[in-house]
Amino acid sequence: MTIASASSPDAATASQGPSPGHRRGRYKIFLGMAAGVGKTYRMLQEGQAEAEAGTDVVIGYFEPHGREETIAQTGGLEQIPRRRVTYRDTVLEEMDLPAIIKRAPELCMIDELAHTNAPGVEHHHRYEDIEDVLAAGIDVFSTVNVQHLESLNDQVAELTGVRVRETFPDAVLGAADEVVLIDITPESLIDRLAAGKVYPAERVPAALGNFFKIENLSALREVALRQVAEDVENTRADPGHDVHV
């Protein structure tokens, strides 16, 4: 097992490049205990490395959250423009699935796989969009926090007092070719939050007083590590499924 963290990008494992001919894309998920641990940063960092190695890479969907260090990691990478969807007199921006399929890159990076799409697009959930991208033979890097797993919804609500509304089936994580846990300590995450690297300054006090309490983050980290440990056990029965912590 490889040890990797947001502060040690050199520990990353290289993804395999696409093989000739049509086949299902390879799926790599960057998993974290909470927002701000560095999932998207790491995903983009590895995407940059793939592009430098000659892979045709695009960003299918990227949620910047105003994080300048993460935004900087998109430099030089092609981004598929979002499409605008009108819902109840409000214009929303969503990932453009047809444009990604038409563009047909070798690797597509798609942030926040548990996202719920606006009505009127192909699928209700982004993880379903990703399934179409994989079926088209395109490799995918994506990100998600552990509390979005359906099987953990009640447990996370009990531990943190917050019920997550957007969830995804555990089978999505189990079907990924590779899962990388971006693991940092709760103290380090709180330091990042206090420094304004996760949310705008006006949101920090409320976050620290609610979801980002040290006891919540410690519980979520334990849940994330336990989830990966279970995946490691499953990996022994399925050598094609890689898990890294």
Stockholm file with secondary structure:
# STOCKHOLM 1.0

chainA/1-245         MTIASASSPDAATASQGPSPGHRRGRYKIFLGMAAGVGKTYRMLQEGQAEAEAGTDVVIGYFEPHGREETIAQTGGLEQIPRRRVTYRDTVLEEMDLPAIIKRAPELCMIDELAHTNAPGVEHHHRYEDIEDVLAAGIDVFSTVNVQHLESLNDQVAELTGVRVRETFPDAVLGAADEVVLIDITPESLIDRLAAGKVYPAERVPAALGNFFKIENLSALREVALRQVAEDVENTRADPGHDVHV
#=GR chainA/1-245 SS CCCCBTTBGGGCCCCCCCCSSSCCCCEEEEEESSTTSSHHHHHHHHHHHHHHTTCCEEEEECCCTTCHHHHHTTTTCEECCCEEEEETTEEEEECCHHHHHHHCCSEEEECCTTCBCCTTSSCSBHHHHHHHHHHTTCEEEEEEEGGGBGGGHHHHHHHHSCCCSCCBCHHHHHHCSEEEECCCCHHHHHHHHHTTSSSCGGGHHHHHHTTTCHHHHHHHHHHHHHHHHHHHHHHHHCTTCEEEC
#=GC SS_cons         CCCCBTTBGGGCCCCCCCCSSSCCCCEEEEEESSTTSSHHHHHHHHHHHHHHTTCCEEEEECCCTTCHHHHHTTTTCEECCCEEEEETTEEEEECCHHHHHHHCCSEEEECCTTCBCCTTSSCSBHHHHHHHHHHTTCEEEEEEEGGGBGGGHHHHHHHHSCCCSCCBCHHHHHHCSEEEECCCCHHHHHHHHHTTSSSCGGGHHHHHHTTTCHHHHHHHHHHHHHHHHHHHHHHHHCTTCEEEC
//
